[in-house]
Each structure stands twice: as C-alpha cells, then as structure tokens.
Amino acid sequence: MENQLQICSFEQAKRLKELGFDWECNSYFELDGSLINHQDYWDYNGEEYYQWSGDIGVTSAPTVALALQFIRNNKNVFSCVDFAVANFRKGYYWNYFSFENKDICDKTDDLFGSYELAESALLNKLLTILEKQL
C-alpha cells in the first residue's frame, strides 16, 4: 500500500462544496461518485496536450487533511487528532475549537483504531456543525 493521504468520501466532498470549498485538487468525483485522477483528464490533440475543461458536475476530491485545512483557514475552526491510552485501551481521538465562537468546542470520548478513522470522523463532525450555521 502506498503512503498517500486519505481522500474524502464522495458525501464529504459534496458537503464541503456546499460550504464553499473550491480549492484545486489532484482528484475529482464525477456525478456518479466515481473517483478520477486529475491526469485522466489530459488528452492529446495531435500537437500538444490540453486539459479537459468539461468540469460540469465534477466535485473536487480533497484529502481529509486538506479539507480540515480549508475549515481552519476559512471557518476559523481549529482541530487535531492525537493518540491516547485510557482505561487500558489505546487509540486516536480528536478535538476542535473556535476562538470566535465559544460554542464550537468539543472532543470525542471515543478511541479510533487508526489516525485516518479519527480524522474522517472529525471531518464529519465539523461538517455537521458548519452546515447548521448556514
């Protein structure tokens, strides 16, 4: 398995788009939810390469880390995933806070089996909170 950052799920990507996510990504989701690589949209026209521009219905597929960076930069909600040992169990947990809104502050009591699971659960939680503010 390659060391790659985890891509958001199709549902997460759609929710991010509703929140204004418009950053350039290396991957995209088509309308049916299939994941495509940015390079797959390059075609040869006989003389030079050009980028496919038919992006109607295409949703950016950011990594979870990039999505959390977008939330930090644009929504001012700071978050992290960390490792813990509690009650003879070990795993990853998340927390988040906002300097601007004291109601946006929480941590999970759950311990996740991997960093990626905790990070994805954190993104889902933040998306739910931010959607309620719309």
PATORLUM-677567 format. One record per residue (C-alpha): residue number from 1; x negated, y, z. Coordinates in nm, 2 decimals, decimal comma. Layout:
! PATORLUM-677567
+-----+--------+--------+--------+
!   n !   east !  north !     up !
+-----+--------+--------+--------+
! NUM !      X !      Y !      Z !
...
+-----+--------+--------+--------+
END
This chain:
! PATORLUM-677567
+-----+--------+--------+--------+
!   n !   east !  north !     up !
+-----+--------+--------+--------+
!   1 !   0,00 !   0,00 !   0,00 !
!   2 !  -0,13 !   0,34 !  -0,09 !
!   3 !  -0,18 !   0,62 !   0,16 !
!   4 !   0,10 !   0,85 !   0,04 !
!   5 !   0,32 !   1,09 !   0,22 !
!   6 !   0,67 !   0,98 !   0,26 !
!   7 !   0,92 !   1,12 !   0,01 !
!   8 !   1,26 !   1,25 !   0,14 !
!   9 !   1,56 !   1,03 !   0,07 !
!  10 !   1,80 !   1,14 !  -0,20 !
!  11 !   2,05 !   1,26 !   0,06 !
!  12 !   1,79 !   1,46 !   0,25 !
!  13 !   1,68 !   1,62 !  -0,08 !
!  14 !   2,03 !   1,72 !  -0,17 !
!  15 !   2,08 !   1,87 !   0,18 !
!  16 !   1,75 !   2,06 !   0,15 !
!  17 !   1,86 !   2,20 !  -0,19 !
!  18 !   2,18 !   2,33 !  -0,02 !
!  19 !   1,96 !   2,51 !   0,23 !
!  20 !   1,77 !   2,68 !  -0,04 !
!  21 !   1,47 !   2,45 !  -0,09 !
!  22 !   1,32 !   2,54 !  -0,43 !
!  23 !   0,95 !   2,46 !  -0,39 !
!  24 !   0,77 !   2,28 !  -0,67 !
!  25 !   0,73 !   1,91 !  -0,61 !
!  26 !   0,55 !   1,62 !  -0,78 !
!  27 !   0,86 !   1,41 !  -0,79 !
!  28 !   1,23 !   1,47 !  -0,86 !
!  29 !   1,56 !   1,29 !  -0,82 !
!  30 !   1,80 !   1,25 !  -1,11 !
!  31 !   2,17 !   1,28 !  -1,07 !
!  32 !   2,20 !   0,90 !  -1,01 !
!  33 !   1,94 !   0,93 !  -0,73 !
!  34 !   1,66 !   0,76 !  -0,92 !
!  35 !   1,32 !   0,90 !  -0,83 !
!  36 !   1,10 !   1,02 !  -1,11 !
!  37 !   0,74 !   1,14 !  -1,11 !
!  38 !   0,67 !   1,49 !  -1,25 !
!  39 !   0,42 !   1,34 !  -1,50 !
!  40 !   0,70 !   1,13 !  -1,65 !
!  41 !   0,85 !   1,45 !  -1,79 !
!  42 !   0,55 !   1,53 !  -2,01 !
!  43 !   0,60 !   1,44 !  -2,37 !
!  44 !   0,37 !   1,46 !  -2,68 !
!  45 !   0,50 !   1,68 !  -2,96 !
!  46 !   0,22 !   1,59 !  -3,21 !
!  47 !  -0,01 !   1,87 !  -3,14 !
!  48 !   0,00 !   1,95 !  -2,77 !
!  49 !   0,16 !   1,84 !  -2,45 !
!  50 !   0,46 !   2,03 !  -2,32 !
!  51 !   0,66 !   2,00 !  -2,00 !
!  52 !   1,01 !   1,87 !  -2,02 !
!  53 !   1,24 !   2,16 !  -1,93 !
!  54 !   1,58 !   1,99 !  -1,91 !
!  55 !   1,60 !   2,01 !  -1,53 !
!  56 !   1,97 !   2,05 !  -1,51 !
!  57 !   2,09 !   1,82 !  -1,23 !
!  58 !   1,74 !   1,74 !  -1,11 !
!  59 !   1,67 !   1,78 !  -0,74 !
!  60 !   1,32 !   1,83 !  -0,60 !
!  61 !   1,20 !   1,53 !  -0,41 !
!  62 !   0,96 !   1,67 !  -0,15 !
!  63 !   0,77 !   1,48 !   0,11 !
!  64 !   0,92 !   1,48 !   0,46 !
!  65 !   0,62 !   1,68 !   0,57 !
!  66 !   0,68 !   1,95 !   0,30 !
!  67 !   1,05 !   1,96 !   0,39 !
!  68 !   0,95 !   2,03 !   0,76 !
!  69 !   0,71 !   2,29 !   0,64 !
!  70 !   0,99 !   2,46 !   0,45 !
!  71 !   1,21 !   2,46 !   0,76 !
!  72 !   0,93 !   2,60 !   0,97 !
!  73 !   0,85 !   2,88 !   0,71 !
!  74 !   1,20 !   2,97 !   0,61 !
!  75 !   1,42 !   2,89 !   0,90 !
!  76 !   1,17 !   2,95 !   1,18 !
!  77 !   1,22 !   2,61 !   1,35 !
!  78 !   0,90 !   2,45 !   1,47 !
!  79 !   0,88 !   2,08 !   1,52 !
!  80 !   0,64 !   1,79 !   1,58 !
!  81 !   0,61 !   1,42 !   1,60 !
!  82 !   0,39 !   1,27 !   1,88 !
!  83 !   0,30 !   0,94 !   2,03 !
!  84 !   0,42 !   0,84 !   2,38 !
!  85 !   0,41 !   0,55 !   2,62 !
!  86 !   0,71 !   0,54 !   2,85 !
!  87 !   0,86 !   0,26 !   3,07 !
!  88 !   0,62 !   0,00 !   2,93 !
!  89 !   0,72 !   0,09 !   2,57 !
!  90 !   0,52 !   0,29 !   2,32 !
!  91 !   0,63 !   0,47 !   2,01 !
!  92 !   0,68 !   0,80 !   1,84 !
!  93 !   0,91 !   1,08 !   1,94 !
!  94 !   1,00 !   1,43 !   1,80 !
!  95 !   1,08 !   1,77 !   1,94 !
!  96 !   1,17 !   2,11 !   1,79 !
!  97 !   1,23 !   2,47 !   1,90 !
!  98 !   1,30 !   2,81 !   1,76 !
!  99 !   1,17 !   3,14 !   1,91 !
! 100 !   1,46 !   3,32 !   1,75 !
! 101 !   1,75 !   3,10 !   1,87 !
! 102 !   1,72 !   2,95 !   2,22 !
! 103 !   2,00 !   2,71 !   2,14 !
! 104 !   1,77 !   2,54 !   1,88 !
! 105 !   1,55 !   2,34 !   2,12 !
! 106 !   1,56 !   1,96 !   2,18 !
! 107 !   1,36 !   1,64 !   2,19 !
! 108 !   1,45 !   1,28 !   2,13 !
! 109 !   1,46 !   1,03 !   2,41 !
! 110 !   1,42 !   0,75 !   2,15 !
! 111 !   1,09 !   0,60 !   2,07 !
! 112 !   1,05 !   0,51 !   1,70 !
! 113 !   0,83 !   0,23 !   1,57 !
! 114 !   0,64 !   0,44 !   1,32 !
! 115 !   0,55 !   0,80 !   1,27 !
! 116 !   0,74 !   0,80 !   0,94 !
! 117 !   1,07 !   0,68 !   1,10 !
! 118 !   1,04 !   0,95 !   1,37 !
! 119 !   0,96 !   1,22 !   1,11 !
! 120 !   1,25 !   1,13 !   0,89 !
! 121 !   1,49 !   1,12 !   1,19 !
! 122 !   1,36 !   1,46 !   1,29 !
! 123 !   1,43 !   1,60 !   0,94 !
! 124 !   1,79 !   1,46 !   0,96 !
! 125 !   1,85 !   1,63 !   1,29 !
! 126 !   1,72 !   1,96 !   1,17 !
! 127 !   1,92 !   1,95 !   0,85 !
! 128 !   2,24 !   1,88 !   1,06 !
! 129 !   2,16 !   2,18 !   1,28 !
! 130 !   2,08 !   2,42 !   1,00 !
! 131 !   2,39 !   2,31 !   0,79 !
! 132 !   2,61 !   2,41 !   1,09 !
! 133 !   2,47 !   2,76 !   1,07 !
! 134 !   2,58 !   2,81 !   0,71 !
+-----+--------+--------+--------+
END
